[in-house]
Amino acid sequence: MRILLTNDDGVDAPGIEVLRRIALELSDDVWVVAPEGNQSGAGHRFTFGRELEAKERGERVYAIDGASPADCVVYGVTHLLRDRQPDVVLSGVNNGQNLGDIIHCSGTAAGAREGALQGAIGIALSQAVDYIHGHDVVWDNAARYGAQVVRQILAGAEGRDTFYNVNFPLGEPDAVSGIRVVTPQRFARSPFSYYASQNAGKFFVAIPETPLPLDRQADFEVLTRDRAITVTPISLVQADKAAMARLDGKLRLG
């Protein structure tokens, strides 16, 4: 099995080394193509109209300056590994959870999504952190359970229209309650908001608070309250079939 790794935290981020160790439990044919710097929140952006350069950083490790995770997957699948394209694209392990509507802007999720669009099985992995108290990320749960979770997803994967979003909870590995297949939390409104800076006239775009209410059975609550590993299969087919049925025959000119 050939595995391509990417992330959005950058090629030197500790999470990608955790991911590499996970991948090496599954295969010895593991390659890394990741952004040279942090690309968190880049979503599925592509870099058009500007040249990119891949730099070899080690054996089977490449960094691309200014590239998004999606750019990196395109380079890896269609050029670097064009002789035999990867069977699996793993993205992460992200420093921080990727839940609910946040998946739409996540560079980690985009790496897995582009992997699936390119014909591989795409899996995004994220390790929850304590944003409230600002504690350093602890990778223990991703490191201990990552290969086991990925192996089981691969065993059950079918078709080419799905990628998978995985989150590992906070806490000790022995306190993890299990693995749950869940839906993503659909927030009542976008969690992103203006956040004032201490510098006059400047601001951040941030997530100052979690929009309520929360679905007790969706990924956010299952990860944080139940301390379970969450797995969310996400369809690449985005057409709303119910809306199509409502509109069919009702839209016309004249």
N, C-alpha and C positions, 0 to 999 in steps of 0.2 A: 504494500500500500504506500503510495507516494502522498506526502502531506506537505502542504504549504502553510506557513504561519505568517500572520501579520498582526498589527495592532494599531491603536491611535495614540498611545502614550509615547511612542518613539522606540527606536531600535535598542536604546540603552536602558529602557525602563525595566525594572525588576520583574514585572508581570510577564514579559515575553520569555524570560529565562524559565519562569515557572511553567509557561506553556510549552516550551521546548522539552522540558523534562517529562511533561504529560505525553507529548507526541512520541518521544523516544520509548515510552512504555508500549506503544502501539506499532511502531515501525522504526527501522533504521534509515529510511529514506525520507529525511526531514529537511526542509528548506525554509529559510526566513527571508522575506522581503518586507521591510517596514519603513515608515517615515523616519527621516534622520532626526526630526524634532517632534514636539508634541502637536498632535492634530485632534485633540479632544473636541467633540462637537462639530467636526467637519462634515458629518453626515455622509451622503453618497456623492459628494462633490468630486468632479473630475477636473484636472488641470488642463485646460485647452489654451492653445496659442502661446505657451511658454515651454521652452525646452526643459526636460528633466534629465538628470544623470544618476545612474545607479552606481554606487561605490561598493566594492567588495570589502566587507569588514571582518571576514573570517571565513572558515570553511563552510560553504553553503549559507552564508549570511550576507545580505545585501541591504544597504540603506539608500533611500532616495530623498534628497534634500527638497523640502517644500511640497512633497507629494502627500496626497490623501491616502487612507487605507485602500480605497477603491483603485486609485492609480497603481498602488503597489501590487494588488491582486492581478490587475490587467498585465503588468510587466511580468509577473511571475508565471501566470498561466499561458499567455500568448507569445512570450519571448523566451524567458529564461528556461522554462520547462516545456518548450514547445515540442521537443522530441517525444515526450510522454507526459501529458498533462496530469496535474495532481488529481487524485481520487477524492481528497478531502482538503478543505480550507478551514483552518482554525484561526479565530481572531481573538486576541486578548493576551493574557488574562488582564482585563481592565482593572485599573485602580478605581473602584467604585461601582456600585450597582447600576445596571441599565434596565429600567422597569417601565412598564406602561407606555404612555405616549412619548417618553424620552427616547424610546427605540428609534423614532423617526429621525432624530438628529444625531444619533450615536454613530461615531466613526467605527466603533467596535462592531456594531450590528451591520454597518455597511460593508465591512470587510467580508463578513460571512455571506451577506446578501449577494455581493458581486461574485463571490466564489460559486454560489448556487446558480447565478445567472450564466456563469461561464461553464456550467455543467458538472461541477464538483458537488459534494455534500458540504454545505457551509454551516459552521457552528460557531457562535459567538459566546465567549465565556467571560464573566465578570465576578470579581470578588467584592462583596459588600464592605463598606467602611462606615465608621461612626462619624458622620458629618457634624453632629451636634457638639460632641466633645472634642473633635479634632484629633482623635488618636491616629497613630500611624497605621497603615494598612497591615493586616496580618494575613499571610497567604496560606495558612495551614489547611483550610478546608478545600481550597482549589487544588493545592498540591496533593492532598491525600485522596480526594475523591474524583479529581478531574478525569483521569484515564478511564476509571470505571464508568462514569457518566457518558463520556464520549463513546466508549465501546458499546454501550447499550443503545445509544441513539443510532449508531451506525448499523447495528443489528436489526433495528426496526424501521430504518429509513426506506421509503419507497418513492418512486417517481422523481421528477426534477423540478417541481414547482414549490418547494418548501425549503426554508432555512430554519435554524434552531437558535433560540436565545436562552442561555443558561446563566443563572446567578447562584453564587455560593453565599450562604449566610454568615453573619458574624458569630463569634463564639468558638468554644473548643470543639474540635472534630467529634469527640464522643457525644457532644450535645446535639449534633445534627439529627433532626427527627426523621429524615428520609428524603426521598425524591418525589416531587409532585409535578405532574403535567398540568399546567394552568393557563388561563387566558391572560393577556396583558391588561393592566389596569387602564380603563378609559377614564381619564380625569374629567371633572365637570367643566374645567376650562384648562387652557394651556398652563403648565406649571411655570413657564418662563415669564419673567417680569423685569421691569426697570428696578435697578438697585443702586441707590445713591453712593457715590464715592466720597471719601473725605477730602478729595481735591475738588475745589470749586469748579463748577461747570462740567464735571465729568461724571460718568456713571458706568455701571456694569449691566450686562444681561445675566441674570442669575435665577436660581430657584430659591427664593427667600422662605417659602413655606409650601407644604404639600396641600394641593387643593382637596377639599373634602366634599362629599363623603367618599369612603373607600369601600370597594367590593371585598368582602371577607374571603372570597374564594379566588380572587385574582392574585397576580404575582407579587404585588407590593406587600400585602398583608401576610401572605403565605411565607414569604422570605423573612419578613421582619418579626412577625408575631410567632409563627410556628417554627421558625429557624429550620426550614426545609430548603433543600436545593430545588430551585424552580427550573422547569424546562418548558419553553413555549415554542411550539411549531408555528411558523409564520408563513403565510401563503405569498408567493410572488404574483399571483393573479389577483389584482386589486379591484377589479370591477365589482360594483355593488349590484348583485343580481336582483335583489328586491327592488331597488330603485329602477333598474332597467325594466322590470316587469311593470312598475307603476307608470313609467314614461312611455313604454312601447305603444306606438300608434297615436300618441297624444301630441307629438311634436311635428309641426308641419309649417311650411311656408305659405304666405298669401292670406 
